[in-house]
Amino acid sequence: MITANKAVVLAGTSPLEQELREAMLEKGYRVLSIDEAKEYGGNITVAVEVTNFDLETKKAAVRDLDSVLAPDVPLLSTSLAVTATEIASWAVHPQRIVGFGTFAPLAARELIEMAPALQTEGTFMVQASAFLESLGKEVETVEDEVGLVFPRILSLIINEAIFTVMEGTATPEDIDTAMKKGTNYPYGPLEWADMIGLDEIYAVIKGLHQNMLEERYRPAPLLRKMVLAGRIGRRSGRGFYTYDGQEVPIA
């Protein structure tokens, strides 16, 4: 896929936004904001929206993008906290909406998951897949459910680890050590949570609980409290560990 001089609109508040921007620029795309897209006179190849935590902000961004884009331009939106079908219900052109998702850091992810909304037309799935592949990623199509596959499963593991901390069963450091040595995971669940962002994890768990209405998806109260307190991990300097030059468990 030739990318030189092709324009992409990028919007959203997820930490994935900056990484996607850098990946797009590296591959030769011209990256526009929504406001820049309104003034842009050329053709736009695709739009990407990546808000997960604040669904009102996400809805506003999707609607803005839908109003700016020509009807034949695909709109990829992260479906980690809400289904692609719900996202499509916000749009005047729902057939263009394609759910996708992964967790930061993007450079560590060889694969990006993609999910069609019930309203999505096949041609937009083809275009969306080609775009993600142009960024050097393998693409896997999964069913349209909150959190998709990898983000959902990892978020549930992290949520259970947080319950384990709350119950006093083990410290964050002990949990991470046990999981790394016991499962050969690259990171322990709590250091992984700090890396991704506790706000991102909470968005997935909260979305699962609201959609599935099952107790097993209930967010750990400590997770919610830490997000409300702004202790979201590496980005804030403090999560389950501190990041002032030395990582020390604090929960």
C-alpha positions as CSV (number, residue, x, y, z in Angstrom):
1,M,0.0,0.0,0.0
2,I,1.6,3.3,-1.1
3,T,1.2,5.8,1.7
4,A,3.2,8.8,0.5
5,N,1.0,12.0,0.6
6,K,-2.0,10.1,1.9
7,A,-3.9,11.9,4.6
8,V,-5.2,10.3,7.8
9,V,-7.3,12.0,10.5
10,L,-6.4,11.0,14.0
11,A,-8.3,11.8,17.2
12,G,-8.6,10.6,20.8
13,T,-7.2,10.7,24.3
14,S,-5.8,7.2,24.6
15,P,-2.0,6.9,25.1
16,L,-2.2,4.9,21.8
17,E,-2.8,8.2,20.0
18,Q,0.8,9.4,20.1
19,E,2.2,6.0,19.2
20,L,-0.2,5.7,16.2
21,R,0.7,9.2,15.1
22,E,4.4,8.4,15.1
23,A,3.8,5.1,13.3
24,M,1.7,6.9,10.6
25,L,4.3,9.6,10.1
26,E,7.0,7.0,9.9
27,K,5.1,5.3,7.1
28,G,4.7,8.5,5.2
29,Y,1.1,9.5,6.0
30,R,0.0,13.0,6.6
31,V,-1.7,13.1,10.0
32,L,-4.5,15.6,10.5
33,S,-6.5,16.6,13.5
34,I,-10.3,17.0,13.2
35,D,-10.0,20.8,12.9
36,E,-7.3,20.4,10.2
37,A,-9.5,17.9,8.3
38,K,-12.3,20.4,8.1
39,E,-10.0,22.8,6.2
40,Y,-8.2,20.2,4.2
41,G,-8.9,20.2,0.5
42,G,-7.4,16.9,-0.4
43,N,-8.6,13.3,-0.2
44,I,-8.6,11.6,3.2
45,T,-7.7,7.9,3.3
46,V,-9.0,6.8,6.7
47,A,-9.9,8.3,10.1
48,V,-8.8,6.8,13.4
49,E,-10.4,7.5,16.8
50,V,-8.8,6.2,20.0
51,T,-10.6,7.4,23.1
52,N,-11.5,4.7,25.7
53,F,-12.0,6.3,29.1
54,D,-14.4,9.2,28.5
55,L,-17.3,7.9,26.3
56,E,-18.9,11.3,26.0
57,T,-15.7,12.6,24.5
58,K,-15.5,9.5,22.3
59,K,-19.0,10.0,21.0
60,A,-18.4,13.7,20.2
61,A,-15.2,12.8,18.3
62,V,-16.9,10.0,16.3
63,R,-19.8,12.3,15.3
64,D,-17.4,15.1,14.3
65,L,-15.3,12.7,12.2
66,D,-18.5,11.3,10.6
67,S,-19.6,14.8,9.6
68,V,-16.2,15.7,8.2
69,L,-15.4,12.6,6.1
70,A,-16.7,11.7,2.7
71,P,-19.1,8.7,3.0
72,D,-16.6,6.3,1.4
73,V,-13.9,6.9,4.0
74,P,-13.6,4.2,6.8
75,L,-13.6,5.3,10.4
76,L,-11.7,3.0,12.8
77,S,-12.6,3.5,16.4
78,T,-11.2,1.6,19.4
79,S,-13.9,-0.8,20.7
80,L,-12.3,-1.6,24.1
81,A,-14.8,0.0,26.4
82,V,-17.8,-0.2,24.1
83,T,-18.8,-2.3,21.1
84,A,-18.3,-1.2,17.5
85,T,-22.1,-1.7,17.0
86,E,-22.8,0.9,19.7
87,I,-20.1,3.3,18.2
88,A,-21.8,2.9,14.8
89,S,-25.1,3.8,16.3
90,W,-23.7,7.3,17.0
91,A,-22.9,7.9,13.3
92,V,-25.0,9.1,10.4
93,H,-22.9,6.7,8.2
94,P,-22.7,3.6,10.5
95,Q,-21.6,1.3,7.6
96,R,-18.1,2.9,7.7
97,I,-17.4,2.2,11.4
98,V,-14.8,-0.5,12.1
99,G,-13.9,-1.4,15.7
100,F,-10.3,-2.2,16.5
101,G,-8.0,-2.2,19.5
102,T,-4.8,-3.1,21.3
103,F,-2.9,-1.8,24.3
104,A,0.1,0.5,24.4
105,P,3.0,0.2,23.8
106,L,2.2,-0.2,20.2
107,A,5.7,-1.1,19.2
108,A,5.4,-4.3,21.3
109,R,2.2,-5.5,19.6
110,E,2.7,-7.5,16.4
111,L,-1.1,-7.9,16.0
112,I,-4.0,-5.5,16.1
113,E,-7.6,-6.9,16.5
114,M,-10.4,-5.6,14.3
115,A,-14.2,-6.1,14.7
116,P,-17.0,-5.2,12.4
117,A,-20.1,-3.6,13.8
118,L,-23.4,-5.2,12.8
119,Q,-23.8,-2.2,10.5
120,T,-20.3,-2.4,8.9
121,E,-20.1,-3.0,5.2
122,G,-17.4,-5.4,4.0
123,T,-15.5,-2.9,1.8
124,F,-14.7,-0.8,4.9
125,M,-13.3,-3.8,6.6
126,V,-11.0,-4.4,3.6
127,Q,-9.8,-0.8,3.6
128,A,-9.3,-0.8,7.4
129,S,-7.3,-4.0,7.3
130,A,-5.1,-2.7,4.5
131,F,-4.4,0.5,6.5
132,L,-3.4,-1.3,9.7
133,E,-1.2,-3.7,7.7
134,S,0.5,-0.7,6.1
135,L,1.6,0.2,9.6
136,G,3.4,-3.1,9.8
137,K,0.9,-4.9,11.9
138,E,-0.8,-8.3,11.5
139,V,-4.6,-8.0,11.6
140,E,-7.0,-10.5,13.1
141,T,-10.8,-10.1,12.8
142,V,-12.8,-11.1,15.9
143,E,-16.4,-10.8,17.0
144,D,-17.7,-7.4,18.1
145,E,-17.6,-7.6,21.9
146,V,-16.2,-5.1,24.5
147,G,-12.5,-5.4,24.9
148,L,-12.0,-7.7,21.9
149,V,-9.7,-10.6,22.9
150,F,-6.2,-9.7,24.2
151,P,-7.2,-6.4,25.9
152,R,-10.2,-8.1,27.5
153,I,-8.3,-11.1,28.9
154,L,-5.4,-9.1,30.1
155,S,-7.7,-6.6,31.8
156,L,-9.5,-9.4,33.6
157,I,-6.2,-10.8,34.8
158,I,-5.2,-7.4,36.1
159,N,-8.5,-6.8,37.8
160,E,-8.2,-10.2,39.6
161,A,-4.7,-9.2,40.7
162,I,-6.0,-6.0,42.1
163,F,-8.7,-7.9,44.1
164,T,-5.8,-10.1,45.4
165,V,-4.0,-7.0,46.6
166,M,-7.2,-5.7,48.3
167,E,-7.7,-8.9,50.1
168,G,-4.2,-8.8,51.5
169,T,-3.2,-12.1,49.9
170,A,0.0,-10.7,48.5
171,T,1.8,-7.5,47.7
172,P,1.9,-6.1,44.2
173,E,5.6,-7.0,44.0
174,D,4.9,-10.6,45.1
175,I,2.0,-11.0,42.7
176,D,4.1,-9.7,39.8
177,T,7.0,-12.0,40.7
178,A,4.7,-15.0,41.0
179,M,3.0,-14.4,37.7
180,K,6.2,-13.8,35.8
181,K,7.9,-16.9,37.1
182,G,4.8,-19.1,37.2
183,T,3.4,-18.2,33.7
184,N,6.5,-16.8,31.9
185,Y,4.6,-13.6,31.2
186,P,6.8,-10.8,30.1
187,Y,5.5,-8.6,32.9
188,G,3.6,-9.1,36.1
189,P,-0.1,-8.0,35.9
190,L,0.3,-4.9,38.0
191,E,3.5,-3.6,36.4
192,W,1.8,-4.3,33.1
193,A,-1.3,-2.3,34.3
194,D,1.0,0.6,35.2
195,M,2.6,0.5,31.7
196,I,-0.8,0.4,29.9
197,G,-2.5,2.9,32.2
198,L,-5.0,2.0,35.0
199,D,-7.5,4.3,33.3
200,E,-7.4,2.2,30.2
201,I,-7.8,-1.0,32.2
202,Y,-10.7,0.4,34.1
203,A,-12.4,1.5,30.9
204,V,-12.4,-2.1,29.6
205,I,-13.5,-3.7,32.8
206,K,-16.3,-1.1,33.4
207,G,-17.4,-1.6,29.8
208,L,-17.5,-5.4,30.2
209,H,-19.5,-5.1,33.4
210,Q,-22.0,-2.7,31.9
211,N,-22.5,-4.9,28.8
212,M,-22.4,-8.4,30.4
213,L,-24.1,-7.6,33.7
214,E,-22.1,-10.4,35.4
215,E,-20.4,-10.2,38.8
216,R,-17.2,-11.7,37.4
217,Y,-16.7,-8.5,35.4
218,R,-17.1,-6.1,38.4
219,P,-14.2,-3.6,38.6
220,A,-12.1,-3.9,41.7
221,P,-12.9,-0.9,44.0
222,L,-9.2,-0.2,44.4
223,L,-8.9,0.1,40.6
224,R,-11.6,2.7,40.5
225,K,-10.2,4.6,43.4
226,M,-6.7,4.8,41.9
227,V,-8.1,6.1,38.6
228,L,-10.2,8.7,40.4
229,A,-7.0,9.7,42.4
230,G,-5.0,10.1,39.2
231,R,-2.7,7.3,40.1
232,I,-2.8,5.6,36.7
233,G,0.7,4.3,36.4
234,R,3.8,5.4,34.4
235,R,2.0,8.3,32.7
236,S,1.2,10.0,36.1
237,G,4.4,8.9,37.8
238,R,2.5,6.7,40.3
239,G,0.3,3.6,40.1
240,F,1.0,0.3,41.8
241,Y,4.7,1.4,41.6
242,T,6.3,4.9,41.8
243,Y,8.3,6.2,38.8
244,D,10.8,8.7,40.2
245,G,13.8,6.8,39.2
246,Q,13.1,3.7,41.3
247,E,10.1,1.5,41.1
248,V,8.7,0.7,44.6
249,P,5.4,-1.0,45.3
250,I,3.0,1.4,47.0
251,A,-0.4,-0.4,47.2
